Structures are given as structure tokens and as C-alpha cells.
């Protein structure tokens, strides 16, 4: 006999989305335990109880899929869209029911992770785990050193001051500057909002790393399965341990 767990945790581990999405499935009456409608906060034993979603048995022991995608601008970081716009799941041809981990806004590009491991997705997006995310950002003009220092120390937005960030100049063009920005928090459109407040709006934004996973040489719209090493490092994050970074990798 196994151990009883909360239903939303079992469903997330089985690939039905984040814990919040799984809670919605329960509220909507789409989850049954031994033929009876489940209730939010309920528990079950995945080895003993028969759990179904929309009549489909839940298998918590299935292997997970982990994908790295280079999201092009204009593609939504979502599974579906009511306006039938193109989404990141439209670009990945696998049988698993994938969903994006975190978001990139519509105009931004670069690395986004897709998986059917809801438990991992829940922890990667939880604010208490501050895994780093790295970006290449083109901003208008040439920010002065004092301006970049303000960004590094934290900038006041409507909801409060941002956490310290790593910001360095990569190169300067005639009318814009490319920056390397590393964040350990994920407020909505944070980089764009900070850049506007500092007087240097973003022209282009590309995410090149999430924790131990790098964009590498993927072209826009291309994707790949994560390596065993990358999956192992993500599992270290899942267990609450900071991942071991590979030295010398900045791409």
C-alpha cells in the first residue's frame, strides 16, 4: 500500500498541468476517485485508488518529457489561445501533453521550457526558489554607468523594488546598446518596465538561459529534448538544491 497525497500533487506529477491548473480540474468536477467526484484538498493513494480525469486513468509513474524551445517573437507562451494565435505548443511535435514553464511576453524571444512534469513546473515558477534567468537585451541609446548601477541595485516599480540584478554592457551600436541581464525573480515584463523607467526602452529581448539550461544554437522555432545532464540538474532544483553550473558557459 502506498501513501496518500493531495490530489493536485498527484495530477501535476502525472502531467495534467501545474498544481493550480489541477486544482481547477478538481473544482470543475472532472476528477473522480474510485468513481466519486473529488473535492479540493482531498487525498488519494495513487497505488491503491483509481483516479481518473475526464474518464481517463491517471498514471503517476509515466516518464516525463522535457523540451527546450527557442520561442520566436509573436508566439504566445501558452497551450491554447481563444483568438487562435500561434502558441509554443504548436511548434513542438511530440505526443506528450506539454505546457510552458513560466512565460515570455509576445514580443520577446528565446529559451522557454516545456514539460508535462507539473510538479517540477510548479517549483520552477514558485517565487521562493530564485533560480537565475539570463537575457540579451537591446535598449535605446547608451545607458550611463550610474543608470546601470541603479538597475543592478534594484528599481522601484508599482509593486515594490526589484531584486538586485546582474547587468553588463556587451556592445554598443550607433543608437542602441546590447546588455547582458541576469535576474533571480520573474515579475511580469520586468526587464521592459525597468528599462522604460530608466529611460532606455527595450528594442529586443532574448532569453538565453534558465537555471542550468542554455539556449545554445537553437534557431527561432527550433526545439530539442533536454540532455540527461540537464534533466538531472533540473531535478536538483526540484529537490530544493541549487544546480551545479557549468563553468565558462555564457551563451
C-alpha positions in Angstrom: 0.0 0.0 0.0 1.3 3.5 -0.9 1.0 6.8 0.9 -1.9 9.2 0.4 -1.1 12.5 -1.2 -3.1 15.6 -2.2 -4.9 15.0 -5.5 -3.5 18.2 -7.1 0.1 17.0 -6.4 -0.7 13.5 -7.9 -2.3 15.1 -11.0 0.6 17.5 -11.5 3.1 14.7 -11.3 1.1 12.8 -13.9 1.3 15.6 -16.4 -2.0 17.4 -16.1 -0.5 20.8 -15.6 0.6 22.9 -12.7 -0.9 22.4 -9.3 -3.1 25.5 -9.8 -4.4 24.0 -13.1 -5.0 20.7 -11.4 -7.0 22.4 -8.7 -9.2 23.9 -11.4 -9.8 20.3 -12.8 -10.9 19.2 -9.4 -13.2 22.3 -8.9 -14.8 21.6 -12.3 -15.7 18.1 -11.2 -13.6 16.4 -13.9 -11.6 14.3 -11.4 -13.0 11.1 -9.9 -11.5 8.9 -7.2 -12.9 5.4 -7.1 -15.9 6.6 -9.1 -16.7 9.5 -6.8 -16.2 13.2 -7.6 -13.1 14.5 -5.9 -13.0 17.7 -3.8 -10.3 20.3 -3.4 -7.9 19.3 -0.6 -8.8 15.6 -0.9 -6.1 12.9 -0.8 -5.7 9.6 -2.6 -3.2 6.7 -2.8 -2.1 6.5 -6.4 -1.1 2.9 -6.0 -4.4 1.8 -4.5 -7.1 4.2 -5.7 -8.5 4.6 -9.2 -8.1 8.2 -10.2 -9.5 9.5 -13.5 -9.6 12.9 -15.3 -12.4 13.1 -17.8 -12.7 9.3 -17.6 -9.0 8.8 -18.4 -7.0 6.9 -15.8 -4.2 8.7 -14.1 -0.8 7.1 -14.3 1.7 8.8 -11.9 4.6 6.6 -12.9 4.8 7.7 -16.6 8.1 9.1 -17.9 8.2 12.9 -18.3 9.1 14.9 -21.4 11.4 18.0 -21.1 11.8 20.3 -24.1 13.9 23.4 -24.7 12.4 25.7 -27.4 13.6 28.9 -29.0 10.4 30.9 -29.0 10.1 33.4 -31.9 8.6 36.8 -31.3 4.8 36.8 -31.9 4.3 33.3 -30.5 2.3 33.0 -27.3 3.7 31.3 -24.2 0.5 29.3 -23.7 -1.1 25.9 -24.6 -4.1 27.3 -26.4 -5.5 30.8 -27.4 -9.1 31.8 -27.7 -8.1 34.1 -30.6 -6.4 31.1 -32.3 -3.0 32.8 -32.3 0.1 30.6 -32.6 1.4 29.2 -29.3 4.6 27.5 -28.2 2.9 24.0 -28.2 2.1 24.5 -31.9 5.9 24.4 -32.5 6.7 21.1 -30.8 5.6 17.8 -32.3 5.5 15.3 -29.5 2.7 13.1 -28.1 3.0 14.3 -24.6 0.6 17.0 -23.3 3.2 19.7 -22.8 2.8 23.1 -21.2 5.3 26.0 -20.8 7.2 26.6 -17.6 7.0 30.3 -17.0 6.4 32.9 -19.7 8.0 35.1 -22.3 5.8 38.0 -23.4 4.6 38.1 -27.0 7.3 40.4 -28.4 10.2 38.6 -26.7 12.2 35.6 -27.9 14.5 32.9 -26.7 14.5 30.0 -24.3 11.3 28.6 -22.9 11.0 25.1 -21.3 8.0 22.9 -22.0 7.2 19.8 -20.0 4.4 17.5 -18.7 6.0 17.4 -15.3 3.6 19.6 -13.3 5.4 19.2 -10.0 8.7 20.5 -11.5 6.9 23.3 -13.3 5.2 24.4 -10.0 8.6 24.6 -8.2 10.4 26.3 -11.0 7.8 29.1 -11.1 7.5 29.4 -7.3 8.9 32.8 -6.1 10.7 31.2 -3.1 13.1 29.4 -5.4 15.3 32.1 -7.0 16.9 30.3 -10.0 18.6 32.6 -12.4 17.5 33.6 -15.9 19.8 35.2 -18.3 18.9 37.6 -21.2 20.4 39.5 -24.1 18.7 42.9 -24.2 19.0 45.7 -26.8 17.9 49.1 -25.4 17.7 52.5 -26.9 20.7 54.8 -26.5 23.8 54.3 -24.4 23.0 53.9 -20.6 25.4 55.7 -18.3 27.3 53.7 -15.7 25.2 55.4 -13.0 22.0 54.2 -14.7 23.2 50.6 -14.9 24.2 50.8 -11.2 20.6 51.7 -10.4 19.4 48.7 -12.3 21.9 46.5 -10.5 20.8 47.7 -7.1 17.0 47.5 -7.7 14.4 49.8 -9.2 11.1 50.8 -7.7 8.1 49.6 -9.7 4.4 49.9 -8.7 4.5 46.7 -6.7 7.8 47.4 -5.0 11.5 47.4 -5.5 13.1 44.8 -7.8 15.8 42.5 -6.5 19.4 43.1 -7.4 20.3 42.1 -10.9 23.5 41.5 -12.9 23.7 44.0 -15.7 26.7 44.5 -18.0 27.3 46.0 -21.4 28.0 43.6 -24.3 28.4 46.1 -27.1 27.3 49.5 -28.2 25.8 50.3 -31.6 25.1 53.7 -33.2 21.8 54.2 -31.5 21.3 51.3 -29.1 23.2 49.1 -26.6 23.2 45.3 -26.1 23.2 44.3 -22.4 23.6 41.0 -20.5 20.9 40.9 -17.8 20.6 38.1 -15.2 17.6 38.0 -12.9 16.6 35.9 -10.0 12.9 36.9 -9.9 10.2 37.0 -12.5 7.8 39.9 -12.4 5.6 40.5 -15.4 7.6 42.2 -18.1 10.2 43.2 -15.5 13.0 44.0 -17.9 10.9 46.1 -20.2 9.4 48.0 -17.3 12.7 48.7 -15.6 14.3 49.8 -18.9 11.5 52.3 -19.6 11.8 53.7 -16.1 15.5 54.2 -16.6 14.9 56.0 -19.9 16.2 53.3 -22.3 13.2 51.3 -23.7 13.8 47.7 -24.9 14.2 47.1 -28.6 14.8 43.4 -28.5 14.8 40.8 -25.7 16.2 37.3 -25.9 16.3 34.8 -23.0 19.4 32.6 -23.3 19.4 30.6 -20.1 17.0 29.3 -17.4 18.9 27.9 -14.4 21.2 25.1 -15.8 19.6 25.0 -19.3 21.1 27.1 -22.1 19.5 28.2 -25.4 22.7 27.2 -27.3 22.5 27.2 -31.1 18.7 26.7 -31.4 17.3 28.9 -34.2 13.9 30.6 -33.7 11.2 27.9 -33.8 13.6 25.1 -33.2 13.5 22.8 -30.2 15.3 19.9 -28.6 14.9 17.4 -25.8 16.9 18.2 -22.7 20.0 16.1 -22.1 20.2 13.7 -19.2 22.6 16.1 -17.5 20.2 19.0 -17.8 17.3 16.9 -16.6 19.4 15.8 -13.6 20.2 19.4 -12.8 16.6 20.3 -13.0 15.8 17.5 -10.6 18.3 19.0 -8.2 16.3 22.2 -8.4 13.1 20.2 -7.8 14.7 18.8 -4.6 15.5 22.3 -3.4 19.2 22.3 -4.1 20.9 25.0 -6.2 22.0 23.4 -9.5 25.7 23.0 -10.3 26.5 25.5 -13.0 28.8 24.5 -15.9 31.8 26.8 -15.8 32.5 29.1 -18.6 29.1 28.9 -20.3 27.6 32.3 -21.2 25.9 31.6 -24.5 
